[in-house]
Amino acid sequence: FEAAKVNASKITPVPGGVGPTTVAMLLFNVLNLAKKAKEEAVPVSPTPEAAAASAAASSFDSPTTTAKPLETTLSPVPKDIEISQAHEPLPILDIAKAAGLLESEVITYGDDKAKVDFEKATKRLSSEEKKKKEGSLVVVCGINPTPKGEGKSTTTIGVSQALGACLQKRVMTTIRQPSQGPTFGIKGGAAGGGYAQVVPMDTFNLHLTGDIHAVVAANNLVAAAIDARMFHESTQKDEALFDRLIPLNKATKTRPMAAPFVGRLKRLGITDAAKLEDAELLTPEERLKLTRLQIDPATITWQRVVDTCDRFLRKVEIGKAATEKGKTREAGFEIAVASEIMAVLALATSFEDLKKRLGLMAVGRDLGGRDFVTCDDLGVTGALAVLLKDALMPTLMQTLEGTPVMVHCGPFANIAHGQSSVVADKLGLKLVGQDGFVVTEAGFGADIGGEKNFDIKCRAAGMEPKCVVLVATVRALKTHVDSTEDGESALSVLARGCANVEHHVKCLGQKFGLRCVVAVNRFATDTDEEVSVVVDKCLQAGAFAAVPADHFAKGGKGALDLAKAVVEACEAVTVEATEEAALAEARSFRFLYPLEASVEDKLRAICKEIYLAADVAFSDVAKAQLEAFQKNDKINRFPICVAKTQYSLSTDPKKKGAPAGHVVTVRELVPKFGAGFLVAVCGDIMLIPGLPTRPGFYDMDYDADTGRVIGLF
């Protein structure tokens, strides 16, 4: 080396490295920082006075607005992707500033999207006295849909554009990130459509900022940890397992423990300070309890996930390789957004709350059936938090008309709770202020997505909606009849199909105490007579208003009357002093059931009151689970998250309209300790969809010459 270094221009690094990449990156960062300082003509580290002035200029009270109605729209309406690609989005920092965020509270991902540091923003807004009054929460849900969707996301965006761009109200839209399953399958994305959509819609529907991928990675890390732990426990003796999990420090003759082992000792009731610092002091019995989880394979409820519709992964056998020494078991996959981790992300209120919830997630029970085995027991909680730290931050985007949108968490209210996040809603309510609106979307129909929004999300977050928008379409209601009679007119069929929307209107008003504004989402094929039938039926059922809307074709202007009705409904929530107390009580938001009710009673409340069922039946598996849960006070106080078909009030997707008198069969009960609810899997619902005969991916491609995605809706 001494001889070579005189003549050699490069020297191969020795083990441990000599740091060339580190030095290069330091120089690169210094150069970029110098360039940025020169371009902006401000100090790299601004003085306190300059920082205060910058914060004031970017404050909530800034008059800056990015919301502007579309000047022109085309007829016929072009494809969604064509509209999106023809539109030039505003710089995302402009959207952030107009929304009331500081530049230090957003992390840009290119020019069209950014992560929002909600904890930093919430702390600032909560400390400002004038920001304490929050806006009105508006929940958008729908009737029981057809397989292709009926424009619920489009209506969510349309009414937001009308509120922000046309009425110049402060508004924040909070919606869910679409799963790639339906994007490449049958339904399509969830960016809205026509002239009421989030842009860029290809970015929105494909990967976005990687939150769902983070959920997949975290979920499957837990699955791998379960099987690896069972394998090592079954192939190693007690002393060998203990030595490998908590190795002896030969220099100090002690066994310092990683944090997960200390936490498990405390949960086992071993609190001696000396033992918590040195596992060498543990008795043989204590060592056994600490290191052997003894997971019962028959009780494992944790499945692996993928973000693809793949029916052949519903049931699989794992451990078939010779290296696994015959440790096979039956397992399965679910769609990524059905993972409990997605629900935890959606319901967490802070990073600390996220970690706590992740640790509580149960994966199964021990062989004695005494205890649930959790992620804390597996020692994987900290690693999950590392994978999900960025995913906990909502992604900021924009609509075609420049109103802000926070995209966070996943869909599928039929097999999950299917809501956008609590942190996005709560931050949005602070940002818009007392006279503003947060418009959020609940998955699928009001019977599942709406009910879960109220009884799970709002209950957990302490939020109260001011109004609910119920989306209905003429074409969907025409399909909500089991059969048609010979010679029956289209109007007669439609009138009978309106039984579905009428039921939802009544439930939202009578069961949850909410003012319901029905959005009759117009299609080009709808006649005025047909629209009038739907409007009249909804008003007769008790809707606060029923408004035809044409936002798909006209953008915010097409939803202007709908937005005005929403504003009026929210303002009317404050009951005048002259009204009777009983009337005030009847109009206040309420939950469908108390948490103190038994699991059976909560299920019957949902099935009888919302699904119009005659009763609830339990499979033998569900009966055994009910019996096992009876003494668990935590499970008994959980709200219920029903997994069922979205296409019918019943568990039979073929039963349309408002079928009554059916029986809902509960197939399985799965407690989700991290999310804080009990899943009731009902009917024949599958937790991972399959691809149709002709999936949407046939039409998709990438044009390298233009740099554009083609064939995406």
C-alpha positions as a printed Julia matrix, in Angstrom:
713×3 Matrix{Float64}:
   0.0     0.0     0.0
   2.77    2.45    0.93
   4.47    1.89   -2.41
   1.27    1.92   -4.44
  -0.26    5.1    -3.03
   2.44    7.25   -4.62
   1.34    6.29   -8.14
  -2.27    5.07   -7.72
  -5.07    7.53   -8.5
  -7.69    5.36   -6.74
  -7.41    2.87   -3.92
  -9.92    0.1    -3.21
 -11.56    0.73    0.21
 -10.63   -1.56    3.05
 -13.31   -3.34    5.13
 -15.18   -0.68    7.08
 -14.86    1.84    4.23
 -12.96    5.07    3.81
 -16.05    7.22    3.34
 -15.92    8.43   -0.3
 -19.7     8.4    -0.69
 -20.14   10.26    2.59
 -17.63   12.93    1.57
 -19.24   13.27   -1.87
 -22.72   13.71   -0.39
 -21.49   16.29    2.12
 -19.96   18.33   -0.7
 -23.12   17.89   -2.78
 -25.37   19.12    0.06
 -23.12   22.09    0.85
 -23.15   23.13   -2.82
 -26.94   22.86   -3.07
 -27.42   24.83    0.13
 -25.14   27.59   -1.17
 -27.04   27.73   -4.47
 -30.39   27.93   -2.67
 -29.17   30.72   -0.39
 -27.92   32.71   -3.38
 -31.18   32.24   -5.36
 -33.39   33.27   -2.47
 -31.06   36.06   -1.34
 -31.77   35.25    2.3
 -29.49   33.89    5.0
 -29.24   30.1     5.15
 -30.19   30.31    8.81
 -32.64   33.23    9.08
 -32.62   35.46   12.13
 -35.48   35.06   14.63
 -37.02   38.26   13.27
 -36.9    36.98    9.69
 -38.33   33.63   10.75
 -41.22   35.36   12.55
 -41.95   37.53    9.52
 -41.9    34.48    7.25
 -44.29   32.62    9.54
 -46.66   35.59    9.64
 -46.67   35.81    5.86
 -47.59   32.13    5.63
 -50.15   32.14    8.41
 -53.73   30.92    8.37
 -55.0    34.5     7.93
 -53.12   35.0     4.69
 -55.52   36.25    1.97
 -53.81   34.0    -0.58
 -56.24   31.63   -2.29
 -55.64   29.05   -4.98
 -59.29   28.09   -5.49
 -60.74   29.17   -8.83
 -63.7    27.8   -10.83
 -62.9    26.16  -14.15
 -63.23   28.64  -16.99
 -64.19   26.1   -19.64
 -65.4    22.52  -19.76
 -65.79   20.32  -22.82
 -68.85   18.42  -23.98
 -68.88   15.5   -24.29
 -66.68   15.13  -21.24
 -63.25   13.71  -22.15
 -61.77   10.73  -20.34
 -60.66   11.38  -16.76
 -56.97   10.87  -17.56
 -57.18   13.29  -20.5
 -58.69   16.02  -18.33
 -56.07   15.48  -15.66
 -53.14   15.51  -18.09
 -54.42   18.64  -19.84
 -54.47   20.48  -16.51
 -51.39   22.19  -15.06
 -51.45   21.71  -11.27
 -50.42   24.6    -9.08
 -47.18   24.27   -7.11
 -48.01   22.24   -4.03
 -46.38   24.82   -1.76
 -48.95   27.37   -3.01
 -51.73   24.94   -2.11
 -50.18   24.4     1.31
 -49.89   28.12    2.02
 -53.46   28.82    0.93
 -54.61   25.98    3.19
 -52.94   27.66    6.16
 -49.83   25.51    6.43
 -46.29   26.81    6.91
 -43.55   25.69    4.57
 -41.82   24.04    7.52
 -44.93   21.87    8.02
 -44.82   20.21    4.6
 -42.33   17.83    2.98
 -42.59   18.06   -0.79
 -42.59   14.98   -3.02
 -41.99   16.75   -6.31
 -44.1    19.76   -7.32
 -47.57   18.21   -7.09
 -47.74   16.48   -3.71
 -46.35   16.79   -0.21
 -46.46   15.07    3.14
 -47.97   17.14    5.96
 -46.29   17.12    9.35
 -49.62   17.1    11.15
 -48.12   17.03   14.65
 -46.11   20.18   14.02
 -49.07   21.94   12.37
 -51.56   20.82   15.01
 -49.29   22.01   17.82
 -49.01   25.45   16.23
 -52.71   25.78   15.51
 -53.74   24.54   18.95
 -51.54   27.15   20.6
 -53.2    30.01   18.74
 -56.32   31.16   20.56
 -58.15   32.31   17.45
 -57.72   28.92   15.77
 -59.46   26.93   18.49
 -62.9    27.11   16.88
 -63.09   24.4    14.28
 -65.0    23.97   11.04
 -67.95   21.79   10.07
 -67.4    18.11    9.3
 -69.36   16.86    6.27
 -69.43   13.1     5.6
 -70.15   11.86    2.07
 -71.52    8.34    1.66
 -73.79    6.61   -0.83
 -76.58    4.2    -1.53
 -75.7     0.54   -2.04
 -73.59    0.76   -5.2
 -73.35   -1.07   -8.47
 -70.02   -2.77   -9.24
 -68.7     0.25  -11.19
 -69.4     2.85   -8.51
 -71.82    5.74   -8.72
 -69.68    8.83   -8.27
 -69.26    9.14   -4.52
 -65.63   10.27   -4.82
 -66.63   12.54   -7.71
 -69.33   14.12   -5.56
 -66.91   14.54   -2.65
 -64.57   16.5    -4.93
 -67.41   18.32   -6.71
 -68.97   19.7    -3.54
 -65.54   20.69   -2.25
 -64.78   22.59   -5.46
 -68.15   24.31   -5.23
 -67.57   25.29   -1.6
 -64.01   26.51   -2.15
 -63.85   27.85   -5.69
 -67.43   29.02   -6.21
 -68.61   30.04   -2.73
 -65.11   31.03   -1.56
 -65.49   29.06    1.66
 -62.46   27.61    3.37
 -62.54   23.89    2.63
 -60.37   20.82    3.04
 -61.2    17.5     1.41
 -60.01   14.33    3.16
 -60.16   11.18    1.08
 -58.59    7.75    1.0
 -55.73    6.51   -1.14
 -57.01    4.01   -3.7
 -55.86    0.41   -3.65
 -54.09   -0.87   -6.73
 -56.4    -3.87   -6.56
 -59.42   -2.15   -8.12
 -57.2     0.26  -10.08
 -55.94   -2.66  -12.17
 -59.12   -4.67  -11.69
 -62.72   -3.63  -12.26
 -63.74   -0.46  -10.45
 -60.97    1.99  -11.21
 -59.47    4.59   -8.92
 -60.85    6.99   -6.37
 -59.72   10.39   -7.61
 -63.21   11.41   -8.67
 -63.91   11.91  -12.34
 -64.7    14.27  -15.14
 -64.25   17.86  -14.02
 -64.4    16.94  -10.33
 -61.19   15.11   -9.54
 -57.91   15.16   -7.67
 -54.91   15.9    -9.87
 -52.65   14.51  -11.13
 -54.94   11.5   -11.15
 -52.31    9.04  -12.38
 -50.04   10.0    -9.48
 -52.99    9.74   -7.11
 -53.97    6.25   -8.26
 -50.48    4.76   -8.64
 -48.24    4.52   -5.56
 -48.69    8.17   -4.48
 -46.18    8.57   -1.62
 -45.96    4.86   -0.88
 -48.19    4.61    2.2
 -49.89    1.38    1.13
 -46.51   -0.17    0.31
 -45.37    0.75    3.82
 -48.43   -1.01    5.22
 -47.66   -4.1     3.13
 -44.05   -4.15    4.35
 -45.06   -3.69    7.99
 -47.87   -6.25    7.86
 -45.71   -8.91    6.24
 -42.87   -8.27    8.68
 -45.29   -9.26   11.45
 -46.32  -12.37    9.49
 -42.68  -13.35    8.99
 -41.95  -12.76   12.69
 -44.82  -15.07   13.7
 -43.66  -18.03   11.63
 -39.97  -17.49   12.38
 -40.66  -17.38   16.12
 -42.74  -20.56   16.02
 -40.04  -22.28   13.97
 -37.18  -21.35   16.31
 -39.16  -22.19   19.44
 -40.0   -25.62   18.03
 -36.44  -26.47   16.95
 -34.39  -25.22   19.91
 -34.06  -26.22   23.54
 -34.88  -23.72   26.27
 -31.3   -22.71   27.1
 -30.24  -22.35   23.47
 -33.27  -20.2    22.66
 -32.63  -17.98   25.67
 -28.93  -17.6    24.77
 -29.69  -16.59   21.2
 -32.49  -14.14   22.05
 -30.59  -12.5    24.94
 -26.88  -13.25   24.5
 -24.44  -13.04   27.38
 -22.01  -10.11   27.42
 -18.8   -12.05   28.08
 -16.95   -8.96   29.3
 -19.51   -7.98   31.96
 -21.07  -11.43   32.51
 -24.52   -9.79   32.19
 -27.42  -10.11   29.77
 -28.67   -6.63   28.84
 -32.02   -6.83   27.09
 -33.53   -5.08   24.08
 -36.54   -2.92   24.92
 -39.15   -5.48   23.73
 -37.92   -8.05   26.27
 -38.04   -5.52   29.1
 -41.61   -4.66   28.13
 -42.62   -8.32   28.06
 -41.14   -8.9    31.51
 -43.24   -6.05   32.86
 -46.39   -7.45   31.24
 -45.56  -10.8    32.88
 -45.49   -9.05   36.25
 -41.71   -9.21   36.69
 -40.8    -5.7    37.83
 -37.61   -6.2    39.88
 -35.3    -3.37   38.71
 -32.2    -5.52   38.73
 -33.83   -8.24   36.63
 -35.1    -5.67   34.15
 -31.51   -4.57   33.59
 -29.89   -8.01   33.58
 -31.69  -11.12   32.31
 -28.92  -13.27   33.81
 -30.68  -12.76   37.15
 -33.94  -14.36   35.94
 -34.98  -17.72   37.34
 -35.3   -20.68   34.94
 -39.09  -20.34   35.08
 -38.91  -16.61   34.33
 -36.55  -17.24   31.42
 -39.01  -19.73   29.98
 -41.94  -17.35   30.27
 -39.94  -14.55   28.69
 -38.65  -16.39   25.64
 -41.39  -18.89   24.77
 -44.51  -17.29   23.3
 -45.98  -20.73   22.46
 -48.25  -19.39   19.72
 -51.06  -21.8    18.87
 -51.05  -22.11   15.04
 -54.78  -22.87   15.03
 -55.55  -19.45   16.54
 -53.43  -17.24   14.26
 -55.58  -14.49   12.74
 -52.76  -12.46   11.18
 -52.51  -12.93    7.41
 -50.05  -11.74    4.82
 -51.25   -9.0     2.44
 -50.74   -7.8    -1.13
 -52.15   -4.73   -2.87
 -53.42   -6.79   -5.8
 -56.67   -8.61   -6.42
 -55.52  -12.25   -6.4
 -58.16  -14.85   -5.59
 -55.66  -17.74   -5.55
 -53.97  -16.39   -2.44
 -57.1   -16.61   -0.29
 -55.91  -19.91    1.17
 -52.34  -21.22    0.92
 -50.06  -23.71    2.65
 -46.75  -22.28    3.84
 -43.51  -23.88    5.05
 -43.28  -26.45    2.24
 -39.51  -26.07    1.65
 -37.27  -28.76    3.14
 -35.44  -26.08    5.17
 -38.58  -25.49    7.23
 -38.36  -29.06    8.56
 -42.0   -29.93    8.02
 -43.37  -26.91    9.91
 -46.22  -26.34    7.47
 -49.49  -24.64    8.2
 -52.51  -23.31    6.33
 -52.54  -19.53    5.91
 -53.9   -16.92    3.54
 -53.62  -13.43    2.13
 -55.83  -10.35    2.38
 -55.92   -7.17    0.33
 -53.44   -4.68    1.83
 -56.02   -2.15    3.01
 -57.77   -4.84    5.09
 -54.69   -5.08    7.3
 -55.2    -3.95   10.87
 -52.18   -1.73   10.36
 -54.18    0.37    7.89
 -56.94    0.8    10.47
 -54.34    1.72   13.1
 -52.91    4.39   10.78
 -56.4     5.76   10.15
 -57.38    5.92   13.83
 -54.08    6.97   15.45
 -53.97   10.53   16.77
 -50.17   10.9    17.12
 -46.96    8.99   16.59
 -46.99    7.83   20.22
 -50.58    6.65   19.81
 -49.54    4.83   16.64
 -46.77    2.95   18.48
 -49.09    2.04   21.33
 -51.72    0.71   18.94
 -49.17   -1.25   16.9
 -47.91   -2.95   20.04
 -51.43   -3.96   21.06
 -52.22   -5.75   17.78
 -52.9    -9.43   18.46
 -51.75  -12.16   16.08
 -53.24  -15.19   17.83
 -53.35  -16.92   21.21
 -50.92  -19.07   23.17
 -51.24  -22.84   23.38
 -53.02  -22.65   26.7
 -55.62  -20.31   25.24
 -55.06  -17.95   28.16
 -53.48  -14.94   26.51
 -53.42  -13.12   23.2
 -49.95  -12.85   21.66
 -49.27   -9.3    20.52
 -46.76   -7.43   18.36
 -45.19   -6.2    21.59
 -44.64   -9.86   22.55
 -43.06  -10.53   19.15
 -40.74   -7.57   19.7
 -41.61   -6.06   16.33
 -43.39   -2.85   17.41
 -40.4    -0.53   17.09
 -39.58   -1.85   13.62
 -43.2    -1.29   12.53
 -43.02    2.29   13.75
 -39.87    2.82   11.69
 -41.61    1.51    8.55
 -44.72    3.63    9.16
 -43.33    6.94   10.44
 -43.81    8.69    7.08
 -47.05    6.88    6.29
 -48.64    8.48    9.37
 -48.41   11.87    7.64
 -51.27   12.73    5.22
 -50.41   13.54    1.61
 -51.44   16.99    0.37
 -52.77   17.28   -3.2
 -55.28   19.5    -5.01
 -58.47   19.4    -7.04
 -58.86   20.68  -10.59
 -60.09   23.96   -9.13
 -57.2    24.43   -6.71
 -58.87   23.43   -3.44
 -56.66   21.43   -1.03
 -57.01   17.69   -0.52
 -55.43   15.49    2.14
 -55.14   11.88    0.99
 -54.65    9.33    3.74
 -55.3     5.67    4.47
 -57.2     3.09    2.5
 -60.61    2.1     1.13
 -62.74   -1.08    1.26
 -65.39   -0.33    3.89
 -66.94   -3.68    3.03
 -64.03   -5.67    4.5
 -62.31   -2.99    6.6
 -63.49    0.16    8.36
 -62.62    2.05    5.17
 -62.18    5.65    6.35
 -59.69    8.44    5.77
 -57.56    9.25    8.78
 -58.47   10.94   12.02
 -55.34   13.1    11.85
 -56.32   14.47    8.42
 -59.87   15.29    9.54
 -58.81   16.9    12.81
 -56.05   18.96   11.23
 -58.42   19.98    8.45
 -61.02   21.18   10.95
 -58.4    23.4    12.59
 -57.1    24.74    9.28
 -60.47   25.76    7.84
 -61.61   27.5    11.02
 -65.1    28.12   12.35
 -66.73   29.06    9.04
 -64.97   26.4     6.97
 -65.73   22.84    5.95
 -63.97   19.49    5.97
 -65.53   17.17    3.41
 -64.62   13.53    4.0
 -65.68   10.36    2.24
 -66.93    7.15    3.86
 -66.51    3.97    1.84
 -69.33    2.35   -0.13
 -72.93    2.71    1.1
 -74.23    4.47    4.19
 -75.09    1.06    5.67
 -71.44    0.07    6.02
 -69.13    3.04    5.33
 -71.42    5.6     6.91
 -72.22    3.49    9.97
 -68.5     2.74   10.55
 -67.62    6.42   10.17
 -70.07    7.33   12.92
 -69.82    4.38   15.31
 -66.07    3.7    14.98
 -64.17    6.72   13.62
 -66.19    9.6    15.08
 -66.56    7.79   18.4
 -62.8     7.16   18.65
 -61.84   10.68   17.57
 -64.52   12.62   19.46
 -65.81   14.21   16.24
 -69.39   15.07   15.31
 -70.51   15.5    11.7
 -72.7    18.53   11.03
 -74.26   17.0     7.94
 -74.09   13.99    5.65
 -74.24   13.98    1.86
 -75.87   10.85    0.44
 -75.0    10.16   -3.2
 -77.62    8.51   -5.39
 -77.97    8.03   -9.13
 -80.92    7.24  -11.35
 -79.13    4.36  -13.05
 -78.2     2.71   -9.74
 -81.7     3.02   -8.3
 -83.17    1.4   -11.44
 -81.12   -1.69  -10.6
 -82.38   -1.81   -7.01
 -85.4    -3.92   -7.93
 -85.36   -7.71   -7.89
 -87.45   -7.97  -11.04
 -89.58   -5.92  -13.41
 -93.06   -6.6   -14.66
 -93.97   -6.83  -18.35
 -94.77   -3.4   -19.68
 -93.67   -1.63  -16.48
 -92.52    1.91  -17.19
 -89.01    3.09  -16.44
 -90.4     5.63  -13.98
 -92.27    2.9   -12.12
 -89.12    0.78  -11.87
 -87.18    3.79  -10.65
 -89.82    4.63   -8.04
 -89.62    1.11   -6.62
 -85.83    1.18   -6.67
 -85.94    4.36   -4.59
 -86.7     2.16   -1.59
 -82.93    1.86   -1.16
 -82.19    5.59   -0.98
 -85.29    6.19    1.16
 -84.05    3.66    3.72
 -80.63    5.31    3.91
 -82.18    8.76    4.33
 -84.33    7.53    7.2
 -81.41    5.77    8.93
 -79.13    8.79    8.71
 -81.79   11.06   10.18
 -83.59    8.8    12.63
 -80.75    6.54   13.82
 -77.83    8.98   13.8
 -79.59   12.33   14.13
 -77.92   13.8    11.06
 -79.24   16.23    8.47
 -79.07   14.41    5.17
 -78.52   16.24    1.88
 -79.07   13.9    -1.06
 -76.87   14.53   -4.1
 -78.6    13.18   -7.2
 -75.49   12.69   -9.31
 -76.66   13.28  -12.87
 -75.62   11.25  -15.87
 -76.15   12.36  -19.47
 -78.83    9.69  -19.92
 -81.01   10.91  -17.0
 -84.28   12.66  -17.84
 -85.7    15.54  -15.81
 -88.69   13.36  -14.91
 -86.45   10.65  -13.5
 -84.43   13.11  -11.45
 -87.65   14.63  -10.07
 -88.86   11.19   -8.94
 -85.68   10.66   -6.93
 -85.78   14.17   -5.43
 -89.42   13.79   -4.37
 -88.87   10.36   -2.83
 -85.88   11.59   -0.82
 -87.71   14.64    0.52
 -90.68   12.48    1.5
 -88.3    10.18    3.38
 -87.07   13.11    5.46
 -84.02   14.45    3.62
 -83.02   18.0     4.58
 -82.56   18.65    0.86
 -82.29   16.67   -2.38
 -80.31   18.39   -5.09
 -79.46   17.37   -8.66
 -75.75   17.9    -9.32
 -73.72   17.91  -12.52
 -70.18   18.34  -11.22
 -68.84   15.54  -13.42
 -69.57   17.65  -16.51
 -69.3    21.16  -15.05
 -66.94   20.98  -12.08
 -67.73   23.05   -9.0
 -70.34   25.09  -10.82
 -72.33   21.9   -11.38
 -72.45   21.3    -7.61
 -73.15   24.88   -6.57
 -76.73   24.23   -5.43
 -75.55   21.12   -3.61
 -72.87   23.12   -1.8
 -75.39   25.77   -0.78
 -77.63   23.05    0.68
 -74.65   21.66    2.63
 -73.87   25.1     4.06
 -77.51   25.56    5.05
 -77.68   22.12    6.67
 -74.55   22.77    8.73
 -75.79   26.19    9.84
 -79.15   24.68   10.83
 -77.5    22.27   13.29
 -77.44   25.02   15.92
 -80.95   24.68   17.27
 -82.71   27.95   17.94
 -83.6    28.72   21.54
 -87.31   28.77   20.68
 -87.3    25.11   19.68
 -88.35   22.5    22.18
 -85.66   20.55   24.02
 -87.07   17.27   22.68
 -86.68   18.48   19.12
 -83.13   19.61   19.84
 -82.31   16.16   21.23
 -83.88   14.46   18.21
 -81.62   16.47   15.91
 -78.34   15.9    17.74
 -75.73   13.47   16.4
 -75.75   10.15   18.22
 -74.31    6.66   17.97
 -76.35    3.63   17.04
 -75.46    1.67   20.19
 -73.63    2.16   23.49
 -70.28    0.44   23.97
 -71.61   -1.06   27.2
 -74.02   -3.28   25.24
 -73.05   -6.91   24.71
 -71.38   -8.02   21.49
 -74.6    -9.76   20.44
 -76.74   -6.69   21.17
 -74.4    -4.39   19.24
 -74.49   -6.73   16.26
 -78.27   -6.97   16.43
 -78.56   -3.18   16.56
 -76.57   -2.86   13.33
 -78.24   -5.76   11.55
 -81.82   -4.99   12.56
 -81.78   -1.19   12.5
 -79.5    -0.61    9.5
 -79.63   -3.84    7.47
 -83.35   -4.52    8.16
 -82.51   -8.07    9.26
 -84.9   -10.19   11.29
 -82.07  -11.6    13.4
 -78.39  -12.5    13.64
 -77.12  -16.08   13.54
 -73.65  -17.27   14.58
 -71.61  -20.08   13.05
 -70.13  -22.68   15.37
 -66.77  -20.92   15.07
 -68.31  -17.55   15.96
 -70.22  -19.08   18.89
 -66.99  -20.51   20.31
 -65.3   -17.15   19.88
 -68.16  -15.36   21.62
 -67.88  -17.72   24.56
 -64.11  -17.2    24.74
 -64.51  -13.42   24.67
 -67.17  -13.21   27.38
 -64.7   -12.52   30.19
 -62.6   -10.06   28.19
 -63.91   -6.62   29.14
 -61.84   -4.88   26.48
 -63.34   -6.92   23.63
 -66.83   -6.58   25.03
 -66.51   -2.77   24.93
 -65.26   -2.63   21.34
 -67.47   -1.14   18.61
 -68.34   -3.58   15.82
 -66.81   -3.51   12.33
 -68.98   -5.65   10.05
 -67.42   -7.21    6.95
 -70.17   -7.88    4.39
 -71.12   -7.34    0.77
 -71.55   -3.69   -0.22
 -74.1    -4.45   -2.92
 -77.05   -5.18   -0.64
 -78.38   -4.36    2.81
 -78.36   -8.12    3.33
 -75.41  -10.51    3.02
 -76.73  -11.65   -0.38
 -75.47   -9.28   -3.11
 -78.39  -10.26   -5.34
 -81.02   -8.87   -2.96
 -81.66   -5.32   -4.09
 -83.66   -2.36   -2.85
 -84.46   -2.54    0.85
 -84.8    -6.27    1.62
 -86.18   -6.99    5.08
 -86.61  -10.05    7.27
 -83.38  -11.78    6.27
 -80.9   -13.34    8.71
 -77.3   -12.14    8.92
 -74.91  -15.01    9.63
 -71.71  -14.13   11.45
 -68.98  -16.43   10.18
 -66.1   -15.31   12.37
 -65.22  -12.73   15.05
 -61.75  -11.2    15.07
 -60.7    -8.71   17.78
 -58.46   -5.89   16.57
 -56.85   -4.57   19.75
 -54.72   -1.99   17.97
 -57.58   -0.57   15.93
 -59.94   -0.91   18.88
 -62.85   -2.74   17.27
 -64.24   -6.25   16.79
 -64.55   -7.48   13.21
 -67.61   -9.58   12.42
 -67.11  -11.41    9.12
 -70.57  -12.05    7.69
 -71.97  -14.08    4.81
 -69.64  -15.13    2.01
 -67.5   -11.99    1.9
 -63.88  -12.59    0.85
 -61.07  -10.48    2.34
 -59.13  -10.34   -0.93
 -60.99   -9.78   -4.22
 -60.25  -11.56   -7.49
 -59.62  -10.12  -10.92
 -62.53  -10.04  -13.4
 -62.45  -11.71  -16.81
 -61.29   -8.46  -18.41
 -59.27   -6.45  -15.9
 -58.52   -2.77  -16.38
 -54.82   -3.43  -16.88
 -55.46   -4.45  -20.51
 -55.9    -0.78  -21.4
 -52.92    0.62  -19.51
 -49.49    1.53  -20.83
 -46.77    4.14  -20.57
 -45.82    6.4   -23.48
 -42.08    6.96  -23.11
 -42.1     9.71  -25.78
 -44.59   11.9   -23.91
 -43.86   10.63  -20.41
 -47.55    9.95  -19.85
 -49.6     7.08  -18.49
 -52.33    6.02  -20.92
 -55.49    3.96  -20.52
 -55.97    4.81  -16.83
 -59.76    5.41  -16.8
